[in-house]
Amino acid sequence: MIHYHGTPITPDEAAVKILKGRHAMISFANPKQIGLIADICQSFVLDNGAFSMWKTGKPLDVSGYYRWVDDWRCHPGFDWALIPDVIEGTEEENDRLLGEWPFKTGVPIWHLHESLERLERLAMTHERVGLGSSAEFAQVNTEKWWARIACALDRICVNGGPSTKLHGLRMLDSRLCARIPFSSADSTNVARNIGIDVRWKGTYLPVSKAARGTVLADRIEAAPAASMWAGL
């Protein structure tokens, strides 16, 4: 399983020490570290920024995102890019965006509130599908969320193995990864927590952002990942 750490991680000096040789996700909503990430990371993926736009109520600049992807898709460290989506939009809206995607490869997102039929269709036509928490399933790791994930995995897994590679959006959590057969997942856990001093106490705990981030990233990547779906 590949662990993609969300950016930006500030300051840049800390990002270099934390992410060198690791994998990162860069959002179109905040792309300022793309050059740095492309230089130091083993690989990176591009996020369309729809989640950030959804939280702020701003529209996604789809054509601008296309240009950004086109600028970076031939870089040796580039893995893939998320196809634009409307997080709480209709299936018709998201299918239209899929049809407009101008590149040969890309990762579509199945939102948990969408139909299982759409998930099955995406799994049949794409090498990787992103799973995104949305609507009544927006809160990850709740009982309701797990019930929906179970329905989804039961639909696309055969003898526990998914019919396509799965990416967990905002799901880089050991409680999830230990049970769901992700090929990859992402989170901004490191970026969000290295600067919260109250969470770091004790004589021997790291005090610099770089040291804190390294500890967090190591712990995240050390967690075992499921190879099969065993059900609830």
MOCOR-V631998 format. One record per residue. PSI is psi in whole degrees, 0 to 359 (NA if undefined). BURIAL is I if it has 9 or more other C-alpha atoms within 8 Angstrom, else O. Layout:
psi->PSI burial->BURIAL
psi->PSI burial->BURIAL
This chain:
psi->139 burial->O
psi->131 burial->O
psi->112 burial->I
psi->119 burial->I
psi->128 burial->I
psi->148 burial->I
psi->167 burial->I
psi->150 burial->I
psi->121 burial->I
psi->150 burial->O
psi->175 burial->O
psi->324 burial->O
psi->322 burial->O
psi->320 burial->I
psi->318 burial->I
psi->313 burial->I
psi->324 burial->I
psi->316 burial->I
psi->352 burial->I
psi->122 burial->I
psi->0 burial->O
psi->194 burial->I
psi->143 burial->I
psi->158 burial->I
psi->131 burial->I
psi->129 burial->I
psi->139 burial->I
psi->337 burial->I
psi->341 burial->I
psi->75 burial->I
psi->13 burial->I
psi->337 burial->O
psi->11 burial->I
psi->318 burial->O
psi->317 burial->O
psi->313 burial->O
psi->317 burial->I
psi->331 burial->I
psi->325 burial->O
psi->338 burial->I
psi->153 burial->I
psi->320 burial->I
psi->166 burial->I
psi->158 burial->I
psi->158 burial->I
psi->129 burial->I
psi->136 burial->I
psi->349 burial->I
psi->9 burial->I
psi->324 burial->I
psi->315 burial->O
psi->319 burial->O
psi->321 burial->I
psi->319 burial->I
psi->328 burial->O
psi->349 burial->O
psi->12 burial->O
psi->150 burial->O
psi->149 burial->O
psi->131 burial->O
psi->87 burial->O
psi->313 burial->O
psi->324 burial->O
psi->322 burial->O
psi->318 burial->I
psi->315 burial->I
psi->321 burial->O
psi->314 burial->I
psi->317 burial->I
psi->328 burial->O
psi->331 burial->O
psi->350 burial->O
psi->343 burial->I
psi->2 burial->O
psi->141 burial->O
psi->332 burial->O
psi->355 burial->I
psi->128 burial->I
psi->302 burial->O
psi->173 burial->I
psi->147 burial->I
psi->134 burial->I
psi->138 burial->I
psi->146 burial->I
psi->162 burial->I
psi->113 burial->I
psi->315 burial->I
psi->31 burial->O
psi->183 burial->O
psi->164 burial->O
psi->327 burial->O
psi->319 burial->O
psi->315 burial->I
psi->327 burial->I
psi->325 burial->O
psi->318 burial->O
psi->325 burial->I
psi->316 burial->I
psi->336 burial->O
psi->352 burial->O
psi->123 burial->O
psi->0 burial->O
psi->161 burial->O
psi->323 burial->O
psi->151 burial->O
psi->161 burial->I
psi->116 burial->I
psi->160 burial->I
psi->130 burial->I
psi->121 burial->I
psi->140 burial->I
psi->338 burial->I
psi->352 burial->I
psi->170 burial->I
psi->152 burial->O
psi->334 burial->I
psi->320 burial->O
psi->319 burial->I
psi->315 burial->I
psi->320 burial->I
psi->317 burial->O
psi->320 burial->I
psi->330 burial->I
psi->337 burial->O
psi->356 burial->O
psi->147 burial->I
psi->341 burial->O
psi->141 burial->I
psi->133 burial->I
psi->138 burial->I
psi->123 burial->I
psi->130 burial->I
psi->135 burial->I
psi->164 burial->I
psi->233 burial->O
psi->353 burial->O
psi->22 burial->I
psi->332 burial->O
psi->113 burial->I
psi->146 burial->O
psi->21 burial->O
psi->168 burial->O
psi->320 burial->O
psi->320 burial->O
psi->314 burial->I
psi->323 burial->I
psi->320 burial->O
psi->319 burial->I
psi->319 burial->I
psi->317 burial->I
psi->318 burial->I
psi->313 burial->I
psi->324 burial->I
psi->328 burial->O
psi->323 burial->O
psi->4 burial->I
psi->141 burial->I
psi->119 burial->O
psi->36 burial->O
psi->348 burial->O
psi->128 burial->I
psi->148 burial->I
psi->354 burial->I
psi->165 burial->I
psi->142 burial->I
psi->136 burial->I
psi->129 burial->I
psi->112 burial->I
psi->124 burial->I
psi->36 burial->I
psi->22 burial->I
psi->74 burial->I
psi->130 burial->O
psi->331 burial->I
psi->332 burial->O
psi->312 burial->I
psi->335 burial->I
psi->344 burial->I
psi->336 burial->I
psi->130 burial->I
psi->68 burial->I
psi->144 burial->I
psi->332 burial->I
psi->162 burial->I
psi->163 burial->I
psi->162 burial->I
psi->163 burial->I
psi->25 burial->I
psi->311 burial->O
psi->310 burial->I
psi->322 burial->I
psi->331 burial->O
psi->346 burial->O
psi->340 burial->I
psi->3 burial->O
psi->93 burial->O
psi->325 burial->O
psi->339 burial->O
psi->356 burial->O
psi->104 burial->I
psi->161 burial->O
psi->154 burial->O
psi->322 burial->O
psi->8 burial->O
psi->147 burial->O
psi->144 burial->O
psi->333 burial->O
psi->154 burial->O
psi->321 burial->I
psi->316 burial->I
psi->318 burial->I
psi->315 burial->I
psi->323 burial->I
psi->318 burial->I
psi->313 burial->O
psi->313 burial->I
psi->319 burial->I
psi->317 burial->O
psi->319 burial->O
psi->316 burial->I
psi->343 burial->O
psi->342 burial->O
psi->135 burial->I
psi->146 burial->O
psi->143 burial->I
psi->142 burial->I
psi->344 burial->O
psi->157 burial->I
psi->118 burial->I
psi->1 burial->O
psi->174 burial->O
psi->NA burial->O
